């Protein structure tokens, strides 16, 4: 089944207790910019994946920051926020005074809309059609990121989950919250709603992932050895003032070769982890083989380096590790990629040593 990640945009102007719909078109706040930039950490693990956005600035700006400088952002008008009619842009204190009966009734039925507003059922149908046009042409393993709006996404999720529109507020969507929906011959299947990108698996969930999808005991032992070294390096770097997310490093190390027996195994494992709701983790796993260019001493860089210092289950040096892997390179392109990874590993090792020693 193809997969869409529905993301609520980052915080935008105006901030406060106002009724905001498609008629208000503010830019991101400073905090919103930081939120969207932070989200780039998980999107960068998805190679050349287009992002979709509504025409509203808060959606477009979020998508562009999430995708990075080379982002392919595609605008779709039907992804816009709901029309809030005569309440658009007004403070709720004013609305309560001008529409006391309707305001009170919405306390019991959140699907009630002000005069001139779009109904939740109409918004749900609009979103369903727009998202189907995105998802239907995709292959079974393809994914897309869609940056939208709280009201419109909630309406769609009510439609596909069966939650009554009257209870749409029970669908909680924080800024940058991710809702994962799969699309196939039988339509939509929601899997996660409003989760955060930094969610990590418990030790039991890691065990379950290996049991259900793992590449075998040899790959698992290698991952355990990489995790032990990566955590040691993480702690030594912390003592120098460089604080990385140790649990993210540990989890990514334990799962980086989850699909080692499959073609393009880093991307396959990352895709699997995203569908399990582990977005930031998936990005680290996706980059553990190729690394970043130029390399950075972050969670991705540390897992990449630790992996290159372990041969099977034993600690080794980078030269020995790469001499072993060179034997697998059969083409000019493969040798060039090998040499590029070797250079990245040596540079990361030097960065690490310059801080620790």
N, C-alpha and C positions, 0 to 999 in steps of 0.2 A: 504494500500500500504506500502511496506517496504521503508526504507529511508536511504540514504547515505549522510553523511556530508563530502564533499570534501574540504580538508584544504590544502592551500599552505604552504609548509614548512617555518620554521623561517629563518631569515637572515643567510647566509652562506658565507664562503670564496670561491673565492676571491671577495672582495667588490670593486666596481668601474664600469666604463662604458665598460664592456666586454660582449662578446657574449658567453653565458653559456648554454650548453646543457647537454646531457647524458655523454659526454666525459670528463666532468670536475666533479671531485668528492671531493669537499671540505667539511670540517666539519663546524658546526655552529660557528659563531662569538660569542663573549661574549654577545653581545646584542641579538643574536639569541637564545642563551641558556636562557636568561631571558624571551624572548617572549614565548618560548616553555614551560618553567616552569609556566608562568602565565596562559597559556592555560589549564594546569592541573586543574585549578579552575573550569572550566566548564565540563571537561571530567569526573571528579571524581563523578559527579552526575549520571553517567551512569554505573550501576552496572555490573561489569565483562564483559563489552563490548569489543570484540577484536578490535584492530586497524590494518589497512592495510597500508603498506608502499612500496615504490619502493626500490630496492637494494642500491640506492645512499645514502651516509652517511648523507647528509643533511635531507633526508626524514626519515631515520631510527632513527637518533638522535632526531629529532623533535617528532616522534611518541612515542619513549620511555620516553621522558620527559613529554609529554602530559599525557601519561597513568599512570605514576608513577612507583614505584619500582616493582610492581607486574603486569605490563602491559603485555598483550598477543598481541605481535606485529607479524603480519604475512606478510612475504615478497612476493611480486608479481612482477616479472620482467617486466610485461607488463605495469606497472604503471610508468615506467621510464620517464624522460624528453625526449623531442625530440632530435634527432640527428641533429646537426647544421653544419655538413659537414666541408668544409675547413675553415669556419669562427670560428669553435670551439675554445674558449679560447682567441681569439684575441680581442684587444681593438678596439672600433668602429672608433677611429681616424685612425688606420691602415687599417681597412676594407674600409673606405671611400677612402683612397688613392689607395688601390689595386683593388677595384671593384667600381669605381665611378658611372658607369651607373646603375648597379644593386642596389647600395646603394640609389641612387636618386629615382629609380623606386619604391623601397619599401616605400618611403614616401607617395605614392599614393595607393599602394597595399601591405599591410602587409603580405599577404599570399605568396609572392614571396620568395623563399628559395635559399640559396647559393648552389653551386655544391656539390653533395654528401650528401645533407641534406634530412631529412624525410619531406614529404609534410604534410600540415595540414590535408588534407583529410585522409591520411594514419594513422596519429597519432590519429585522431578522431575515426576511425574504430577500431584501436588497443585498445584505452581506452574504447570504448563502449563495446567491447567483454570482456575486463577484469572486468569492473564494473558490467556487466550483470552476470558474473560468481559469483560475490560476492553477488549481490542483489537477483537473481532469487530464490535461495533456502530459503530465509528468509520468516518468517511469516509476516502477514500484519502489526503487531505492532513492528517488530524488526528494529533495527538501527545499523549502523556501521560507524566508522570514517575511512576515507581514506586520508592519508597524501601524497600529490603528488606535482606536479610541475606546474609552471605558464603556460608554453607553452602547455603542454599536456592537462591540465585541460581546458584551453581556447579553444583548438581545439574541445574537447568533447562537451563543452557547446555551441559552435557555431553549432555543428551538431544537438543538441537536441532542440535548441531554434530557429534555422533558421537564425541566424546572419551570413551573408556571411563571409567566411574565410578571405576575403580581409579586413574586418573590425574587425578582432579578437582583436585588441588592445582596442576596445571599451568595451570589457569585462575586467573590472578592478578587479585584484586580489592582494590585499596587502599581505604582509607576515602574516600568520596565518588567512587570510581571509577565511570565510566559505561559501561554496555554497551548498545549500540543494537541492537534487534531489530525487524525489519519483519514485518508480518502481512498475508497476502493469501489468495486462494483456495487456494493450494498449501501453506498453513501458514506456519511461521516461517522467516525468513531472517536469521540473525545477520550483522551488518555490522562492529561494533566491540566489543571486549571490554576492560573495565577501563581505559579511557583517561581522561586528566585533562581538565578543562574548559578549561584554558589553552593547549591545543595550537593552534599557528598554522601556516598554510601556508607552504611555501617559495616563493621567486620562481617556480620552475618550476610549482608547483601552482597559483599564482595565474594564470599564463599558461593552464594547462589549464582552469581554471574559466571564464575568459573565452572560450576557444575553444569549450567545450562548452555554456555556458549564457548567454554574454554578450549584452547588449542592443545591441551594435554599437560601431563605432569612435568615434562622437561621445560616447557615454556613457563609454567607456573613457578618452578624452582628458580629459574632465571629472574623472573619478576621479583621474587622475594629477596634475592641477593641484591638486585638493583635498589629495591626499596630500603634495605638496611643501609647501603652506602649513601643513598640520596638523603636520608634522614640525618645521618652523621654529618654530612656536608652542610645540610640546612642548619643544624645546631651550631656548627663551628662558624658559619657565616653570621649567625645571629649574635654570637659573642663579639663580632667585629662591628656590629651596628646595622648589618643588612638583614632585615627581618622579612622572611618569606613565609608563606602559608604552609606550615609543616604537614598538616593533615591533607591538604591538596597534593603536596609532593608525594606523601606516602601512598595515597589512593591511586594517583596516576602511575606511580612506579609499579604498584601491585597489579595494575590492569593494562599496562601499555602494550603487552604482547598477548592480550586476550584472544586475538584472532590471527595469531602468527601463522597458522596453517592456511590462511586464505590470501588471495591476491590483494595487493594494495591494503595490507592489513592495518596500518595506522588509521586510514580513513574509514575502513569498515568498522573497526572498534569504536572510533569516535562517533560514527553514525548510530551505532547500537546504544552507546552511552547517552547520546542526546535523547533518543527515544525512550530511554529509561529515566529521563529527567535530570541528567547530570551534565549540564551545559559547560560550565567552566572546566570541569574535569575532562570533558571530551576534547576541549581545545588543547590541553596539555598533551593528551594521548595522541592527538592528530599530528602534533609537531615533533614527536619524540624521535622520528627517524631522519627527517630532512632538516629539522631545526629552523631557526630564524636567521635571516640574512639582512643586516649584520646580526651576529648572535648577541643576546642580552642575558645577563645573569639574573633571570627571574625564574619562576617555577618551571616554565617550559625549558629554559636553558639548563637548569639544574638536573631535570629528569633526563634530558638529552645527554648531558655529560656523564651522569652516573651510568646510563645504559652503555656508553662507549668505554667505560672502565671495568665492565664485567664481561668476561668471556664464558659463555654458558653460565656457570654458577660461581666462578672464581674471579677475584679481583685481579686485574691485569693492568698493563699500561696501554696508552692509546695506540702507540705504534704497533704493538703485538695484535691488538684487537683489530686494527684496520688491515694488517697483513693477512689476517685470517679471512676477513670479509672480502678482500680484493679477489680472492680465488673464485668468488661467485659471479664476478662481473664479466660478462661475455661480449659486451658491445662498447663502442666508443662512448656513447651517451652514459652507459652505466659506470664506466671508469671515471668520466668527468664528474658525475654525481658523487661517486665515492671520494674523489679528491676534494670536492667541495665540503662534504661532511667532515672529512679529516681536518681540513683547515678550520672549520667551525669548532670542532672538538678541541683542537689545540689552543685556539684563542680563548675558549671558555675555561679551559684548564688554567691558562695563564691568569685570567681574570680572578679565578677562585684562589689561586696561590698568592696573588699579589695582595689579597685581603687577609688571608689566613696566616701566611708565613711572615 
